[in-house]
């Protein structure tokens, strides 16, 4: 095991190996999942609208200002979108590429920090574990801010690690820190500051010798950070008369901190439980991480990682609103502590060893149960597919844990890496995309094409799609920015002859009456689409129709719903929750 790690830990090979493992875990979801509701599709739609409007300062979702997060991720998404022909194609995979790059940056930064503070072997183990972790590899395939934020925060800590190293790199460390922090602020506002500032304060108090921080006051790097982060904030202040900051702080950040968010408050300790899934399959490192944090509390390297991990974790635990991804920016420190602890012999301590094994076992059981939870209440082959996937994940994961218990390190690492890749391919690449009930927006979009009613893809591009009873951002992204999926009155008011209509079965009579009052009618297509609006947890039955003038006899909806699209799913074209 030691010889293998040493061969792969040096030079660029560690980065290549960790990068390949991360891509193998991330690519199935990035390529296979439909546009996700609600946050991913809101981010992607806002980026697409920047191209349509030519305004790359203000952020909008349809006609509503999206004053929540800064513009950084939209600019990053705009680059691959522009290089691949613009926003008209609405290919969600292109919008996800910055997240993949952010996850790679996170894994590579962890490798560099591990090498700089400990050894190449520690860097490699930490990079592989972070890249294969379920949370980072999943966020790497979702077009929102969290993977990129994690990469930039990890890069900022790499700059700090350079400052603390006796060999120096002082000037470059300060430059890396300020550039990464400025870009992180441009991606997600004050979150990076909420993570990094408590770390610096804790280190200054703990060590009582903050002289190593002095290069951070270099006016050149402070000026460079200001040049990166300030111009857009000034521009958005002018463009919105300051409204962006009022909304971002008063309606987005402050309610989450105060517990008035749309999610019910969750008591402290939840993120510790979430880590069972988030860390998987690297839960084996949990015990050695605790061991290392205690034994190296007087070591500058241990203090640095503890200061990265603990204050940020406590900030997220204290916030009443909690989602799985909140602690992702500090997970790199936990994994580095675990990898360093392993290298220092923590596995010989029974508490560290059996604590890690228990954490890994619980995480494996939970991850194996995920497909069963997704399939609950669904029809068709979802349940047997879920059972097969759960069994495979459980079998390979348990094999890795047993090998670790027997001190077969290379076998354990190989089996757990295989479990991570297998779970990603099976769950995100095959299982979830195969469930028609969850793929409702993409099925609707394709049915609109077949009916000649798609406002973007059908010949002549008929007027805006109007709809009642299904208002998910993914369908707006897949159709057109002016689609009116709204309350009944707004949908009726936007209806134009020749345009498509998408109406929930229970709303048909009222919708037809509203159209009749405007001198319009609707001809329904045969059949209907049934599925699950997973954002709300509600089953829906939808009809597609064509708006026409009042003398045209309306068609009648079919009596029986169907959960199958008109063509095979394989032929279909391909919210920021929390802080």
SULWO-V931585 format. One record per backbone hydrogen bond with DSSP energy under -1.0 kcal/mol. NH is the residue of the N-H (numbers start at 1). CO is the residue of the C=O. If there is no record, write none. Layout:
BEGIN
nh;co
NH;CO
NH;CO
END
This chain:
BEGIN
nh;co
5;1
6;2
7;3
8;4
9;5
13;10
16;12
17;13
18;14
19;15
20;16
21;17
22;18
23;19
24;20
25;21
26;22
27;23
30;26
31;27
32;28
33;29
41;36
42;38
43;39
44;40
45;41
46;42
47;43
48;44
49;45
50;46
51;47
52;48
53;49
54;50
61;64
64;61
66;59
67;65
68;66
72;186
75;71
76;72
77;73
78;74
79;75
81;77
82;78
83;79
84;80
85;82
86;81
94;91
97;94
100;96
101;97
102;98
103;99
104;100
105;101
106;102
107;103
108;104
109;105
110;106
111;107
112;108
113;109
114;110
115;111
116;112
117;113
118;114
119;114
123;119
124;120
125;121
126;122
127;123
128;124
129;125
130;126
131;127
132;128
134;280
135;278
137;133
138;134
139;135
140;136
141;138
142;139
144;142
149;145
150;146
151;147
152;148
153;149
154;150
155;151
156;152
157;153
158;154
159;155
160;156
161;157
162;158
163;159
164;160
168;165
173;169
174;170
175;171
176;172
177;173
178;174
179;175
180;176
181;177
182;178
183;179
184;180
185;181
186;182
187;183
188;184
189;185
191;188
194;190
195;191
196;192
197;193
200;196
201;197
202;198
203;199
204;200
205;201
206;202
207;203
208;204
213;210
214;211
216;213
217;214
218;215
222;218
223;219
224;220
225;221
226;222
227;223
228;224
229;225
230;226
234;230
235;231
236;232
237;233
238;234
239;235
240;236
242;237
243;240
246;242
247;243
248;244
249;245
250;246
251;247
253;248
254;249
257;253
258;254
260;255
266;320
270;267
273;269
274;270
275;271
276;273
277;274
278;274
279;275
282;279
285;282
286;283
289;285
290;286
291;287
292;288
293;289
294;290
295;291
296;292
297;294
299;296
303;299
304;300
305;301
306;302
307;303
308;304
309;305
310;306
313;309
314;310
315;311
316;312
317;313
318;314
319;315
321;256
326;323
328;325
330;327
331;328
334;330
335;331
336;332
337;333
338;334
339;335
340;336
341;337
342;338
343;339
344;340
345;342
346;341
348;345
349;346
353;349
354;350
355;351
356;352
357;353
358;354
359;355
360;356
361;357
362;358
363;359
364;360
365;361
366;362
367;363
368;364
369;365
373;369
374;370
375;371
378;375
385;381
386;382
387;383
388;384
389;385
390;386
391;387
392;388
393;389
394;390
395;391
396;392
397;393
398;394
399;395
400;396
401;397
402;398
403;399
404;400
405;401
406;402
407;404
408;403
409;407
412;408
413;409
414;410
415;411
416;412
417;413
418;414
419;415
420;416
421;417
422;418
423;419
424;420
425;421
426;422
427;423
428;424
429;424
430;425
431;426
432;427
434;430
435;432
438;435
439;436
443;439
444;440
445;441
446;442
447;443
448;444
449;445
450;446
451;447
452;449
453;448
458;454
461;458
466;500
467;484
468;502
475;472
476;472
477;473
478;474
479;475
483;480
484;465
486;467
486;484
491;487
492;488
493;489
494;490
498;547
499;496
501;545
502;466
503;543
504;468
505;541
507;504
508;505
511;507
512;508
513;509
514;510
515;511
516;512
517;513
518;515
519;516
520;515
521;548
523;546
525;544
529;542
530;562
531;540
532;437
533;538
534;532
536;533
537;533
538;533
540;531
542;529
543;503
545;501
546;523
547;499
548;521
550;519
552;549
571;568
572;569
END
